[in-house]
Amino acid sequence: MRADDTCKMATWNAALLGGAFVKERDARFEAEALVWMPEIYRAAVRLTRDRSKAQDVTQEVFLQAWRSFSKFERGTNCKAWLFKILFHCVDHERRSWWRVRLFRADEEFVEQQLVAKPSIPDRLTNEEILDALDSLRQEYRTVVMLCDIEELSYKEAAEAIGVPVGTVMSRLSRGRAQLREKLDVLAKDYGIGGVA
């Protein structure tokens, strides 16, 4: 066999092995990461408060995750890793969101903003609970969402947002207390017994 043929064969073998590696990585990514897309999207909606932006952020999260999936340690919590990427993407995107936005003051916009006063319910709705969650300060809303909704541990939440575990615990306690207070006031306004 000539040296030229040996070089071609080595290149061909490397391409085959690289292709097999890519296929294995893609299969792992699909099995371990893509299953968390609904949770990441739901969290992105809560963080951005805009479904369109949440879709963009979710795409960016999974694109970055796919690009760096070879660095992801097998056996660690993929969901927490994805949330860490999510918070990085949201922080990056927020820089561009600080621009002053001008609204059209036409009739269609005004009509969309008008809301009919609902009748008094006998219990709180999911929308009211989510609105109360949205009214929390960002740092409290983030840890309540990660720990109570997404069920991440304190350590996983701390790693996802890049703060110490004690900070997560403190923010979670304050966030829960504020949320409880807001829901209790809302329930009392409706004549519903206090929220525990």
FIGUNU-183322 format. One record per residue: x, z, y of N, C-alpha, C in turn; residue in three letters; residue number from 1; chain. Coordinates in steps of 0.2 Angstrom, whole numbers. Each point is the difference from the previous one (the first is absolute). Layout:
<sites>
SITE   n.c1   n.c3   n.c2  ca.c1  ca.c3  ca.c2   c.c1   c.c3   c.c2  residuo  num  cadena
SITE      X      Z      Y      X      Z      Y      X      Z      Y      ALA  NUM       A
...
</sites>
This chain:
<sites>
SITE   n.c1   n.c3   n.c2  ca.c1  ca.c3  ca.c2   c.c1   c.c3   c.c2  residuo  num  cadena
SITE      4      0     -6     -4      0      6      4      0      6      MET    1       A
SITE     -1     -4      5      4     -1      6     -2      6      5      ARG    2       A
SITE      4      2      4      0      5      5     -7     -2      5      ALA    3       A
SITE     -1     -6      1     -5     -2      4     -7      2     -3      ASP    4       A
SITE      0     -1     -7     -6      1     -4     -1      8     -1      ASP    5       A
SITE      5      3      0      0      8     -1     -3      3      7      THR    6       A
SITE      2     -3      5     -2      2      7     -8     -1      1      CYS    7       A
SITE     -2     -6     -3     -7     -2      1     -4      5     -5      LYS    8       A
SITE      3      1     -6     -4      4     -5     -1      7      3      MET    9       A
SITE      6      3      3     -1      7      3     -5      0      6      ALA   10       A
SITE      0     -5      4     -5     -1      5     -7      0     -3      THR   11       A
SITE     -1     -4     -5     -7      0     -3     -2      6     -3      TRP   12       A
SITE      5      4     -4     -1      6     -2     -2      6      5      ASN   13       A
SITE      3     -1      6     -1      5      5     -7     -1      3      ALA   14       A
SITE     -2     -7      0     -6     -1      3     -6      2     -5      ALA   15       A
SITE      1     -1     -6     -4      3     -5     -1      7      0      LEU   16       A
SITE      6      4      0     -1      7      0     -3      2      7      LEU   17       A
SITE      2     -3      6     -3      2      6     -7     -1      0      GLY   18       A
SITE     -3     -6     -3     -7     -1     -1     -3      5     -4      GLY   19       A
SITE      3      2     -5     -3      6     -4      0      6      3      ALA   20       A
SITE      5      2      4      0      6      4     -6      0      6      PHE   21       A
SITE     -1     -6      3     -5     -1      5     -7      1     -3      VAL   22       A
SITE     -1     -3     -6     -6      1     -4     -2      7     -2      LYS   23       A
SITE      5      3     -2     -1      7     -2     -1      5      6      GLU   24       A
SITE      4     -2      6     -1      4      6     -8     -1      3      ARG   25       A
SITE     -2     -7      0     -6     -1      2     -6      3     -4      ASP   26       A
SITE      1      0     -7     -5      3     -4      0      8      1      ALA   27       A
SITE      6      3      1      0      7      2     -3      1      6      ARG   28       A
SITE      1     -4      5     -3      1      7     -7      0      0      PHE   29       A
SITE     -3     -5     -4     -7     -1     -1     -3      6     -3      GLU   30       A
SITE      3      3     -5     -2      6     -4      0      6      4      ALA   31       A
SITE      6      1      3      1      6      3     -2      1      8      GLU   32       A
SITE      1     -6      3     -1      0      8     -7     -2      2      ALA   33       A
SITE     -2     -6     -3     -6     -4      2     -6      4     -1      LEU   34       A
SITE      0      5     -5     -6      4     -2     -2      4      6      VAL   35       A
SITE      5      2      5     -1      4      5     -3     -3      6      TRP   36       A
SITE     -1     -7      0     -2     -4      6     -6      3      3      MET   37       A
SITE     -5      2     -4     -6      2      4      1      7      4      PRO   38       A
SITE      4      4     -3      1      7      3      5     -2      7      GLU   39       A
SITE      4     -4     -1      5     -2      6     -5     -3      5      ILE   40       A
SITE     -4     -5     -2     -4     -3      5     -5      5      4      TYR   41       A
SITE     -3      5     -4     -4      5      2      3      4      5      ARG   42       A
SITE      6      2     -1      4      4      4      2     -4      6      ALA   43       A
SITE      2     -6      0      1     -4      5     -5     -1      5      ALA   44       A
SITE     -6      0     -3     -6     -1      5     -1      7      3      VAL   45       A
SITE      1      6     -3     -1      6      3      6      1      6      ARG   46       A
SITE      6     -3     -1      5      1      5      0     -5      5      LEU   47       A
SITE     -3     -6     -1      0     -5      5     -7      0      4      THR   48       A
SITE     -5      2     -4     -7      0      3     -2     -7      1      ARG   49       A
SITE      3     -5     -4     -2     -7      1      1     -4     -7      ASP   50       A
SITE     -5     -2     -3      1     -3     -6      4     -6      0      ARG   51       A
SITE      0     -4      5      5     -6      1      7      2      0      SER   52       A
SITE      2      5      4      6      2      0      2      4     -6      LYS   53       A
SITE     -5      3     -3      2      3     -7      2     -5     -5      ALA   54       A
SITE     -4     -5      0      2     -6     -5      7     -2      1      GLN   55       A
SITE      2     -1      7      7     -3      1      5      6     -2      ASP   56       A
SITE     -2      6      2      5      5     -2      1      1     -8      VAL   57       A
SITE     -6     -1     -3      0      1     -8      5     -6     -3      THR   58       A
SITE     -1     -6      3      4     -6     -2      7      2      1      GLN   59       A
SITE      2      2      6      7      2      1      2      5     -4      GLU   60       A
SITE     -4      5     -2      3      6     -4      2     -3     -7      VAL   61       A
SITE     -5     -4     -3      1     -3     -6      6     -5      0      PHE   62       A
SITE      1     -4      5      5     -5      1      7      4      0      LEU   63       A
SITE      0      5      4      6      4      0      2      4     -7      GLN   64       A
SITE     -6      2     -3      1      3     -6      3     -4     -5      ALA   65       A
SITE     -3     -6      0      2     -5     -5      7     -2      1      TRP   66       A
SITE      2     -1      6      7     -2      1      5      5     -2      ARG   67       A
SITE     -2      6      1      5      6     -2     -2      3     -6      SER   68       A
SITE     -4     -3     -5     -2      4     -6      5      1     -5      PHE   69       A
SITE      6     -4      1      5      1     -5      4      7      2      SER   70       A
SITE     -1      2      6      3      7      2     -5      6     -2      LYS   71       A
SITE     -6     -2     -2     -5      6     -2      2      3     -6      PHE   72       A
SITE      1      6      0      2      4     -7     -6      0     -4      GLU   73       A
SITE      1     -2     -6     -5      0     -5     -2      7     -2      ARG   74       A
SITE     -6      2     -1     -2      7     -1     -1      4      6      GLY   75       A
SITE      1     -2      6     -2      4      6     -7     -2      2      THR   76       A
SITE     -2      3      5     -7     -1      2      0     -6      5      ASN   77       A
SITE     -3     -6     -3     -1     -6      3     -4      0      6      CYS   78       A
SITE     -6      4     -1     -5      1      6      3      3      6      LYS   79       A
SITE      4      5     -1      4      4      5      5     -5      4      ALA   80       A
SITE      3     -4     -4      5     -5      2     -4     -5      5      TRP   81       A
SITE     -5     -2     -3     -4     -5      4     -3      3      7      LEU   82       A
SITE     -2      6      0     -2      4      6      5      0      5      PHE   83       A
SITE      6      2     -3      6      0      5      1     -7      3      LYS   84       A
SITE      0     -5     -3      0     -7      2     -6     -1      5      ILE   85       A
SITE     -6      2     -1     -5     -1      4      1      4      7      LEU   86       A
SITE      2      6      0      1      3      6      6     -3      4      PHE   87       A
SITE      5     -3     -3      5     -3      3     -3     -6      4      HIS   88       A
SITE     -4     -4     -4     -3     -6      3     -5      1      5      CYS   89       A
SITE     -4      6      0     -5      1      5      4      2      6      VAL   90       A
SITE      5      4     -1      4      2      6      3     -6      4      ASP   91       A
SITE      2     -4     -4      3     -7      2     -5     -4      4      HIS   92       A
SITE     -6      0     -3     -5     -4      3     -3      3      6      GLU   93       A
SITE      0      7      0     -3      3      6      4     -1      7      ARG   94       A
SITE      6     -2     -1      4     -1      6     -3     -6      4      ARG   95       A
SITE     -3     -5     -4     -3     -6      3     -7      1      2      SER   96       A
SITE     -3      6     -2     -7      1      1     -1      4      7      TRP   97       A
SITE      6      2      3     -1      4      6     -1     -4      6      TRP   98       A
SITE      0     -7     -1     -2     -4      6     -7      2      2      ARG   99       A
SITE     -1     -1      7     -7      1      3     -4     -6     -3      VAL  100       A
SITE     -6      2     -2     -5     -5     -3     -5     -1      5      ARG  101       A
SITE     -2     -6      2     -5     -1      4     -6     -3     -4      LEU  102       A
SITE     -6      3      2     -6     -1     -4     -4     -5      4      PHE  103       A
SITE     -4     -4     -3     -4     -5      4     -7      5      1      ARG  104       A
SITE     -2     -1      6     -6      4      2     -6     -4      0      ALA  105       A
SITE      0     -4     -5     -6     -4     -1     -6      3     -3      ASP  106       A
SITE     -6     -3     -1     -6      3     -3      1      2     -7      GLU  107       A
SITE      4     -5     -3      1      1     -8      4      6     -1      GLU  108       A
SITE      5      1      4      4      6     -1     -4      6      1      PHE  109       A
SITE     -3      0      6     -4      6      2     -5      2     -6      VAL  110       A
SITE     -4     -5     -2     -5      1     -6      3      3     -6      GLU  111       A
SITE      7     -2     -2      3      2     -6      2      8      1      GLN  112       A
SITE      1      2      6      2      7      2     -6      4      0      GLN  113       A
SITE     -6     -2      1     -6      4      0     -2      2     -7      LEU  114       A
SITE     -1      7     -1     -2      2     -6     -7      4      1      VAL  115       A
SITE     -4     -1     -5     -7      3      0      2      7     -3      ALA  116       A
SITE     -4      5      3      1      7     -2     -3      1     -7      LYS  117       A
SITE      3      2     -5     -3      1     -6     -4      6     -1      PRO  118       A
SITE     -5      0     -5     -4      6     -1      5      5     -2      SER  119       A
SITE     -3      7      0      4      5     -2      0      0     -8      ILE  120       A
SITE      6      0     -3      0      0     -7      0      7     -3      PRO  121       A
SITE     -2      1     -7      0      6     -3      7      2     -3      ASP  122       A
SITE      5     -5      1      7      2     -3      4     -5      4      ARG  123       A
SITE      7      2      0      5     -5      3      1     -6     -4      LEU  124       A
SITE      1     -5      4      2     -7     -4      7     -1     -1      THR  125       A
SITE      2     -4     -4      7     -2     -1      3     -2      7      ASN  126       A
SITE     -4     -4      4      3     -3      6      1      6      5      GLU  127       A
SITE     -4      5      0      1      5      5      6      4     -2      GLU  128       A
SITE      1      1     -7      6      4     -2      6     -4      2      ILE  129       A
SITE      0     -7     -1      6     -4      1      1      0      8      LEU  130       A
SITE     -5      0      4      0      0      7      4      7      2      ASP  131       A
SITE     -2      5     -3      3      7      2      7     -1     -2      ALA  132       A
SITE      2     -3     -6      7      0     -2      4     -5      5      LEU  133       A
SITE     -4     -5      2      4     -4      5      1      3      7      ASP  134       A
SITE     -4      5      2      1      3      6      5      5      0      SER  135       A
SITE      3      2     -6      6      4      0      6     -3      3      LEU  136       A
SITE      5      4      3      6     -3      2      3     -3     -6      ARG  137       A
SITE      4     -6      2      3     -4     -5      4      4     -5      GLN  138       A
SITE      4      5      2      5      3     -5     -5      4     -5      GLU  139       A
SITE     -5      3      2     -5      4     -4     -4     -5     -5      TYR  140       A
SITE     -2     -5      3     -4     -5     -4      4     -3     -5      ARG  141       A
SITE      6     -1      1      5     -3     -5      1      4     -6      THR  142       A
SITE      1      7      1      1      4     -6     -6      2     -3      VAL  143       A
SITE     -6      0      3     -6      2     -3     -2     -6     -5      VAL  144       A
SITE      2     -6      3     -2     -6     -4      5     -1     -6      MET  145       A
SITE      6      2      1      5     -1     -6     -1      5     -5      LEU  146       A
SITE     -1      7      2     -1      5     -5     -7      1     -2      CYS  147       A
SITE     -5     -1      4     -7      2     -3     -4     -7     -2      ASP  148       A
SITE      2     -5      3     -4     -6     -2      4     -4     -6      ILE  149       A
SITE      7     -1      2      4     -4     -5      3      5     -5      GLU  150       A
SITE     -1      6      1      3      5     -5      7      0     -2      GLU  151       A
SITE      4     -1      5      7      0      0      2      8      0      LEU  152       A
SITE      6      1     -3      2      7      0      3      1      7      SER  153       A
SITE      2      6      2      3      2      7      6     -4      0      TYR  154       A
SITE      4      0     -5      7     -3      0     -1     -7      1      LYS  155       A
SITE     -5     -3     -4      0     -8      1     -3     -2      7      GLU  156       A
SITE     -4      4      2     -3     -1      7      6      1      5      ALA  157       A
SITE      4      5     -1      6      1      5      5     -6     -1      ALA  158       A
SITE      1     -3     -6      4     -5      0     -3     -7      3      GLU  159       A
SITE     -6      0     -1     -4     -6      3      1     -1      7      ALA  160       A
SITE     -1      6      4      0      0      7      7      2      3      ILE  161       A
SITE      4      2     -4      7      2      2      0      7      4      GLY  162       A
SITE     -3      5     -2      0      6      3      1      6     -6      VAL  163       A
SITE      2      6      2      1      5     -5     -6      2     -3      PRO  164       A
SITE      0      3     -6     -6      2     -4     -4      5      4      VAL  165       A
SITE      4      5      3     -4      5      4     -4     -3      6      GLY  166       A
SITE      3     -5      3     -4     -4      5     -6     -3     -3      THR  167       A
SITE      0     -3     -5     -6     -2     -4     -5      5     -1      VAL  168       A
SITE      2      6     -2     -4      5     -2     -4      3      6      MET  169       A
SITE      4      1      6     -2      2      6     -5     -5      3      SER  170       A
SITE      1     -6      0     -4     -5      3     -7     -1     -4      ARG  171       A
SITE      1      1     -7     -6      0     -4     -4      6      1      LEU  172       A
SITE      3      5      1     -5      6      1     -3      0      7      SER  173       A
SITE      3     -3      5     -3     -1      7     -5     -5      0      ARG  174       A
SITE      2     -6     -4     -5     -5      0     -6      1     -4      GLY  175       A
SITE      0      4     -6     -6      2     -3     -4      5      4      ARG  176       A
SITE      3      4      4     -3      5      4     -4     -4      5      ALA  177       A
SITE      3     -5      4     -3     -3      5     -6     -5     -3      GLN  178       A
SITE      1     -3     -6     -5     -4     -3     -6      5     -2      LEU  179       A
SITE      2      5     -3     -6      5     -2     -4      2      6      ARG  180       A
SITE      4      1      6     -4      2      6     -4     -5      3      GLU  181       A
SITE      2     -6      0     -3     -6      2     -7     -1     -4      LYS  182       A
SITE      1      0     -7     -5     -1     -4     -5      6      0      LEU  183       A
SITE      2      6      2     -5      5      0     -4     -1      7      ASP  184       A
SITE      3     -2      5     -3     -1      6     -6     -5     -1      VAL  185       A
SITE      2     -6     -3     -4     -5     -1     -6      2     -4      LEU  186       A
SITE      2      4     -6     -6      2     -4     -5      4      4      ALA  187       A
SITE      3      5      4     -4      4      4     -5     -4      4      LYS  188       A
SITE      3     -5      3     -4     -4      5     -6     -3     -4      ASP  189       A
SITE      1     -2     -6     -5     -3     -4     -5      6     -3      TYR  190       A
SITE      2      6      1     -4      5     -3      2      1     -8      GLY  191       A
SITE      5     -2     -2      2      1     -7      5      6      0      ILE  192       A
SITE     -1      4     -6      4      6     -1      8     -2      2      GLY  193       A
SITE      4      5      2      7     -1      1      4     -3     -6      GLY  194       A
SITE      5     -3      2      4     -3     -5      6      5     -2      VAL  195       A
SITE      1      1     -6      5      5     -2      6     -3      0      ALA  196       A
</sites>
